[in-house]
């Protein structure tokens, strides 16, 4: 190699995430500013299986490096996380980057945690932008602590990157439509008293309104769960309905923080002392751990 050539880039680690269905997310990356080599990608997460478009590792690395260009003179308060939104029409992608300061190998570095989506998914992603950003900010706060202690931040980031991929995949197929037909809700005359009792419905709706339209609907019948979900979504704006999710018939989704209304299948476990669970998590514990005050409709 001639002396005029730049040093070779370190190998970029890559994780393939198995998701059910077509994931709208192309990749997620963690990059940092190296004082010698410039912007470097530390890790790449990509969904395994069908994708809307394909990006090579080189293209993902180029896009991730793009998010750190111009950040060398970044001046921000300690602990601040800056959110950058890039629309690269020439590449046909959108990039959402969270820029923050962290310690790598004892040195303070400017880091970027980014997610990359096709530009065609812009209208789908925008209603979910706040949810994704808040969840990524939360995991960055945890990751900073691990970085200060010298631990591997990648394992911490994976705890939120993987669920966000699963969330976006599920919202692609099971999000509530903007326009809801009354016949698909329990307000249909034939369903009052059949799907649920009138007194139960009054309490569910009043509590749903008191918690600013945030509710979790849990049950064992997917059809009834979805009717209740659509009923509660009648009291939400069209944008908020896009941040609500129906129940899946064959298997329950995991609980996702930030959604307005979501339907979950209840699974009865053998140990009666545990009680009803959603994917092995106690329903009562699930309510307590929610980020927002939510109405439990069981």
DASULNOR-V852725 format. One record per residue. PHI is phi in whole degrees, 0 to 359 (none if undefined). BURIAL is b if it has 16 or more other C-alpha atoms within 10 Angstrom, else e. Layout:
PHI_BURIAL / PHI_BURIAL
//
This chain:
none_e / 289_e / 293_e / 281_e / 280_e / 290_e / 297_e / 294_e / 285_e / 297_e / 298_e / 264_e / 288_e / 221_e / 241_e / 262_e / 255_b / 281_e / 231_b / 274_e / 100_b / 269_b / 276_b / 288_b / 277_b / 279_b / 191_b / 232_b / 223_b / 239_b / 233_b / 213_b / 267_b / 267_b / 294_e / 257_e / 265_e / 85_e / 293_b / 232_b / 268_b / 268_b / 207_b / 234_b / 247_b / 228_b / 289_b / 267_b / 118_e / 293_e / 227_b / 293_e / 207_e / 250_e / 240_e / 287_e / 301_e / 296_e / 292_e / 298_b / 297_b / 300_e / 294_b / 294_b / 296_b / 301_e / 290_b / 262_b / 297_e / 88_e / 264_e / 295_e / 261_e / 301_e / 234_e / 219_e / 296_e / 298_e / 88_e / 287_e / 235_b / 265_e / 256_e / 244_e / 239_e / 250_e / 243_e / 258_e / 297_e / 292_e / 260_e / 72_e / 226_b / 240_b / 233_b / 249_b / 240_b / 249_b / 264_b / 207_b / 264_b / 210_b / 257_b / 236_b / 56_e / 85_e / 255_e / 277_e / 232_b / 273_b / 242_b / 219_b / 253_b / 230_b / 237_b / 239_b / 229_b / 294_b / 297_b / 294_e / 264_e / 300_e / 293_e / 290_e / 283_b / 308_e / 297_b / 264_b / 301_e / 298_e / 299_b / 296_b / 295_e / 296_e / 290_b / 291_b / 299_b / 297_e / 288_b / 295_b / 300_e / 293_e / 296_b / 301_b / 297_e / 296_b / 295_b / 296_b / 272_e / 83_e / 275_e / 281_e / 285_b / 299_b / 295_e / 288_b / 297_b / 297_b / 296_e / 247_b / 298_b / 298_b / 300_b / 292_b / 300_b / 293_b / 298_b / 296_b / 295_b / 292_b / 290_b / 295_b / 249_e / 235_b / 289_b / 286_b / 290_b / 297_e / 259_e / 247_e / 275_e / 304_e / 294_e / 268_b / 241_b / 279_b / 281_b / 298_e / 307_e / 289_e / 264_b / 297_e / 89_e / 261_e / 289_b / 202_e / 286_e / 298_e / 296_e / 298_e / 295_b / 300_e / 294_e / 296_b / 291_b / 295_e / 291_b / 300_b / 289_b / 291_e / 261_e / 58_e / 81_b / 252_b / 212_b / 243_b / 253_b / 241_b / 191_b / 250_e / 248_e / 303_b / 296_b / 291_b / 301_b / 293_b / 293_b / 292_b / 301_b / 296_b / 297_b / 293_b / 289_b / 298_b / 264_e / 248_b / 284_e / 305_b / 293_e / 289_b / 295_b / 294_b / 256_b / 237_b / 227_b / 280_b / 278_b / 271_b / 290_e / 273_e / 203_e / 281_b / 289_b / 283_b / 294_b / 238_b / 289_b / 100_b / 286_b / 286_b / 230_b / 216_b / 258_b / 229_b / 279_b / 269_b / 243_b / 275_e / 265_e / 294_e / 282_e / 293_e / 291_e / 283_e / 84_e / 295_b / 228_b / 243_b / 54_b / 82_e / 258_b / 303_e / 300_b / 295_e / 293_e / 299_e / 296_b / 293_e / 274_e / 292_e / 288_e / 243_b / 294_b / 229_b / 273_b / 275_b / 250_b / 251_e
//
